[in-house]
Amino acid sequence: MLGADILVEMLIGYGVEVVFGVPGDTNVPFYESLQTHEGRIRHVMARDERSAGYMADAYGRFTSKPAVFECPSGAGAMYSLPPVAESNASSVPVILLTIDIPLPGEGRGVLTELDCARLFEPITKMSVQVKSPEKLPEIIRRAFRVACSGKPGAVHLQIPEDMLKAEVDPARISLHVEKECTTFPAFPTLPTPDTLESLMALLAASERPLIVSGGGVNRSCAGPQVTALAERLNIPVCTTMTGQGTMPDTHQLAIGVIGDNGYHPHANWALEHADFVLFVGSKMGSVVTIGWTFPKITLNKRVAQIDIDPAVMANNYENLLSVPGDAKLTLEQLIALAPADHDTTKTQPWVDELNELRAEFWRASEPLLHAETLPLRPERVVHCFNEALETYGKPAHIYSDAGTPTPYMTRFLKLKDPRTRFAIPRAFGGLGSALPATVGAWFANQNRRPIGMFGDGSFGMSVGELETLVRLQIPAILLLFNNGTFGWIKGLHRLRGHNQCFSVDFMPPRGQDIAEAFGVKAWTARMSEELTAALDDAFAFEDGPCLIDIHVESLADRVPPVYSWLSKLGRDPLEIEAKDTRYL
Ligand SMILES: Cc1ncc(C[n+]2csc(CCOP(=O)(O)OP(=O)(O)O)c2C)c(N)n1
């Protein structure tokens, strides 16, 4: 059997339906094998390895399956670094196959030679070189096991081309797969019964409890379990940015998003005033805690943490209780422990108080959500999007880049359909991910409309993938927030008092023209009625990709809802009143 056929047969065995990648000198034998297996596995060619990686990242985020992407040696490997780092740090299981120069060439000045195994070491859970074709099956099994078990993450296999060209005696190998590792989390773990009982006692005793649902809840698909626990004990729930979508935003117990970027004032207030907080699947990193300056009333000794990764336990606060385990399984067990006579009225005043603050926030936001300005305000854009999504009535997979979409989608997006999911890559927030991510989102589930949101800086980094979307006729909806600048950074310059900002402005792209030149259906929206009409058309158009070039106000013209920025300007970030916030 050829090494390449071993690799492809095993990928098929692991249920891999699609491999994202870019062709190169070294991966020809792999492509030959993929071609002979067509119909059982699909190759999706991207135009840049970074994009192939972000496709894989989105595929992993929107399924419970590990994603696979591949690239050629040298430059291809180096271009693959950013998405691998993002997936790994965001606990998304992704396996990168670098098809490398032949092993006998090592150290002899071969074009593109690079120690890829070492290159990927700090940004993966495992990065190894395959040194013998007979080891392929065992290493592939290890790759899936490592990527999907424990805290999921990225794995890199450096496969010298000659491993794929080699003949292997099938009698000497076994192509079996471990079924448990075809999905994640593989081998999910539970805490001890004592720990679970202690946690239930803490939750039941508290009068102002709060659950904070992090990205780990989305990774473990534990939204329904968080909801069930919250309902069973009548506990309000906040999410982190990456935990958005844990429960429908319309739910009485879904208070809002905590943290710095796009936070809800009432959600941050809840975190300060809760007497006991249960974090589920959150590192409690710098965004959630605003560089560990928030909440001002320390979380020490009023916090418990459920996490798959014991290494993050009590890393930043003095936990009352650390609960190591998979979010979904742990919460299921916890719900079963809830006392039959638990008095849910005890927490009702707290729930009511938070709901009053929440209602007040949304009332105060009405003028901004309906403001008719030129250029359009991002709040208005999100509001139009919310309405269009609701009218569309079908679920979507939304992926958003850094820049304008992040604070404004976090604050104003309303997720009502539990099937609709929202992802923001927050480990690095690399620009240029959302556009290619729509390809991965589409292959993750073709019954969900893929939607990508990005600024014009991001667009400039990923525009080449418009061709991929057209070639594959993917019905992605792309929302370009066009403001002719690296707005987030320009805002930072303004925050430091520089009105003459330096090296942040560029020429606004002619988004509609660019999209149309690629064969993408496109509209331009400067006013809200243009945007509403374009969104209606975009949702109705299902024959291929489309783009709306939205001309928006720059983040550098009005301070976005970012807690640390507002604090820096001397404003009270917890004030529940929508202010027209200019820089000084
Ligand atoms: C690859 C990469 N380079 C640089 C940054 C730093 N960065 C964060 S936001 C931002 C500006 C984004 O500009 P744009 O996409 O136009 O969105 P806007 O902020 O204008 O809405 C930059 C450069 C990054 N996140 N990723």
The ligand as an SDF file (V2000), in Angstrom:
LIG
                    3D

 26 27  0  0  0  0  0  0  0  0999 V2000
   -3.0300   39.9240   11.4580 C   0  0  0  0  0  0  0  0  0  0  0  0
   -3.2740   41.0680   12.3650 C   0  0  0  0  0  0  0  0  0  0  0  0
   -2.4990   42.1700   12.2960 N   0  0  0  0  0  0  0  0  0  0  0  0
   -2.7390   43.2200   13.1120 C   0  0  0  0  0  0  0  0  0  0  0  0
   -3.7200   43.1830   14.0330 C   0  0  0  0  0  0  0  0  0  0  0  0
   -3.9550   44.3370   14.9840 C   0  0  0  0  0  0  0  0  0  0  0  0
   -5.2470   44.9430   14.7450 N   0  0  0  0  0  0  0  0  0  0  0  0
   -6.2920   44.7320   15.5490 C   0  0  0  0  0  0  0  0  0  0  0  0
   -7.6690   45.5180   15.0720 S   0  0  0  0  0  0  0  0  0  0  0  0
   -6.8570   46.2290   13.7790 C   0  0  0  0  0  0  0  0  0  0  0  0
   -7.5670   47.1910   12.8490 C   0  0  0  0  0  0  0  0  0  0  0  0
   -8.6070   46.5000   12.0820 C   0  0  0  0  0  0  0  0  0  0  0  0
   -8.9230   47.2570   10.9450 O   0  0  0  0  0  0  0  0  0  0  0  0
  -10.1770   46.8980   10.0750 P   0  0  0  0  0  0  0  0  0  0  0  0
  -10.1860   45.4790    9.7090 O   0  0  0  0  0  0  0  0  0  0  0  0
  -10.2500   47.8890    8.9710 O   0  0  0  0  0  0  0  0  0  0  0  0
  -11.3790   47.1180   11.0710 O   0  0  0  0  0  0  0  0  0  0  0  0
  -11.8210   48.4580   11.8300 P   0  0  0  0  0  0  0  0  0  0  0  0
  -11.0830   48.4640   13.1380 O   0  0  0  0  0  0  0  0  0  0  0  0
  -11.4720   49.6220   10.9760 O   0  0  0  0  0  0  0  0  0  0  0  0
  -13.2590   48.2780   11.9970 O   0  0  0  0  0  0  0  0  0  0  0  0
   -5.5340   45.8190   13.7100 C   0  0  0  0  0  0  0  0  0  0  0  0
   -4.5650   46.2540   12.6880 C   0  0  0  0  0  0  0  0  0  0  0  0
   -4.5030   41.9860   14.0950 C   0  0  0  0  0  0  0  0  0  0  0  0
   -5.5110   41.8420   14.9640 N   0  0  0  0  0  0  0  0  0  0  0  0
   -4.2660   40.9760   13.2300 N   0  0  0  0  0  0  0  0  0  0  0  0
  1  2  1  0
  2  3  1  0
  2 26  2  0
  3  4  2  0
  4  5  1  0
  5  6  1  0
  5 24  2  0
  6  7  1  0
  7  8  2  0
  7 22  1  0
  8  9  1  0
  9 10  1  0
 10 11  1  0
 10 22  2  0
 11 12  1  0
 12 13  1  0
 13 14  1  0
 14 15  2  0
 14 16  1  0
 14 17  1  0
 17 18  1  0
 18 19  2  0
 18 20  1  0
 18 21  1  0
 22 23  1  0
 24 25  1  0
 24 26  1  0
M  CHG  1   7   1
M  END
$$$$
